């Protein structure tokens, strides 16, 4: 799980970073309104932790700007502002959760994992991933990619996914589906792609969604 922390207090930001790393969560820090906006747009995060009082603007404004720009990453507001009006404002501008300081670190981690879990079904629908157990094959990759064969060949991500899905198929179709990917590169390609996916959706979560099937490929599903 990748988390963007937008917090201007360097001591608190450092404690959050170190604590999340101990939980096998990958944190990225930003200390100002502008830096938080840029990192949120440039990176792919599972959750954003957002302080309200930031140099250059407020967390409320930043959350509203992200939502207005189409960024649907779950946002957890983490702030000392504990009034009802503040909490309502945060939720109304697009925050998904609101936690006040001081806070219990265990509760923060639990809330982050809950927000990330809620996002998984949305990601599956957006890119056509199966929600039940299945073995990925060429047809499933084609449907999930939603592109022409030439577009899939030019996309490293979908090229790798096609390689992986065809792991239990016969060897001849693989080079054609994967463009320039050769059989000698296939095992490394597969491991890298699934390794990245595992870090994205399995690290820090139970039950695991990805299972290795020796000699066949991979199973995706709970």
N, C-alpha and C positions, 0 to 999 in steps of 0.2 A: 504494500500500500504506500502511495506517495502522498505526502501532505505538504501544502504550502503554508508557512507560518508568517503572517504579516503582523509584526509586533515591533514597536519602536524601543521597548525597554531591553537593552542588550543582555542584562542579567537573566531576565525571565525567558527571553528568546533562547539563550544558551541552555537553560535548564530544560525547556521544552524539547529542544533538539536532542540533547543527550538522553532524556528520558524516553523519547519516542524511538531512538535508535536501539535502546535496550529492549524495546518491545518488537524489534525487527520491522519498524516502520521507517520509511525513507523521508526525512524532512528536508525542506528547502526554506531558507530564511529570506525575508524582505523586511526592511525597516521603515519605509516611507510609502505614502500613497502611490506615487509614481512607480516605484520599484515593485510594489505589490501588483499593480495593474499590469505592468510589463511582463512579470513572471507568470501571472495567471494566464495571460494571452499566449505566451510563448511555450509554456510547458503543459504537460498532461498530468493532472493531479486527481486523486480520488476524493480529497476533501481539502477545503481551505479554512484555516483558522484565522479569524480576522478580528483585530483589535479595533476599537472605535476611534480613539484619539490618536491620530497619526500625523506626522509632519506632512504638510501639503494637502490635507483633506481629512475627511472622516471615513470610518469604516462603513457607515451607512451609505454615503455617497459612492464609495468604491463598489459595494455590493450591488447597488442599483445600477451602476454603470456596467458591471459585468453582466447582469441579467439583461439589460437593455441591448448589449452587444451579442446576446445569444449564448453566453457562457453558462452552462447548466450545472457546473461542478458544485456539489453540496458545500454550503458555507456554514461554519459554526462561529458565531460571534462570541468572543472571549474578552470580557470587559469588566471594569469596576462599576459601570453604570447599571445599577440594579433596580431602578424605578420601573413601574409598570409601563409608563409611557415609552421608556427607552426600549424595553423588551418588545412591546407591540410595534414600535417603529422598525426595529431590526427585522422582525418577521415580515412586516408589510413591504419592505424594500427587497425582500427575496431571500433572506437568511433561512436556513433549514432548522437551525437549533440556536439556542442562546444560553451561555453559561457565564455566570458572574464570578469575579474574583473577590476573595480567595476561593480556590476550588480544590477538590480532591483529584489528584492525578489519575487514579484508577477510574474515576468517573469520566474524566476527559477521554481516556483511551477507549472506554466502553462506548461513549457517544460517537467517537470517530469511527469505530468499527461498525456501529449500527448505521451510520450515514453511508458508509461505503457499501454495506450489504444491500441497502435500499437501491443503490445505483446500479447494481449488477443486472437485474432484470431489464432495466432501461437500456443498458449497453447491449444486451443480447438482442433485444428487439431492433435497436438501431442498425446493427450490422448483420442481423439474420442468424445469430447463433442459436443452436437448438437449446430448448429449456429442459429437455429430458435426455436420458442417457442415449448416446449414439456414437458410432464410429464414423469419423469424418472421411468422406471419400471424394472423388473428383466432382460428382454431381452436387454434393453439399457445398463444396468450395465455390462452384460456379454460381449457385444460388445465393450464397452469402456475399460473394463479391459484387454481384449485380452489375457486372461490366462485360465488355466484349473480351474475347480471348486475347486480342492484342493489348488491351489495357491491363489485363491481368499479368501478361508477360512483362510489362514495364513496371509493375509494382512489386518491389522486393517483399513486402509483407504478404501479399496474396500469392506470389510465387512460392514463398516458403510454405504457406498454408496448404497449397495444392500438393506440394511434395509430401507433406506430412500426412495429409488425408489419403494419399495413394499408397501409404506404406504397406498395406495388406494386399494391394493389387499386383498385377504382373508388371515386370520391369519396363517393357517397351514404351508405354505411354508417358512415362515420367519426364524424359528429356523434352518431349514435345510440349507438355503442359507447362513446364517450368522455364521455357525459353532457353537460356544458355546454361542453366543449372545441369550439371552432369551427375551421373550415378556416384562418382567418387566424392562429390561434394554433398550429396544428399544427407548422409548421417549428421554431419556437422550443421548443415542448414536446419535440419529438424530439431536437433538439440538446442540450438541457439534460439529458434523461434518459440518453442515450447518453454524454454527456460525463462524467456522474457515474459511470456504469458503467465507462467506460474508465479513469478515475482509480483506481477500486477494484480492477480486476483486470488491467489492462494496463501501467500505469506501473511501470517497473522490471523488467518480465518480457519474455522472448522464448520462443517466437514470440507475436506479438500475436493475441488471440482475436477481436477485432472489426474488421471490414472494412467501409468505406463503399462501397455500390454506387450509383453516381450514377444518379438517376432511378428507383431501385427501392426502396432501403431500406438494410438492414444485414445482414451475414452474421455469425453467431456460431458460432465453432468454430475449432479449431486447423488 
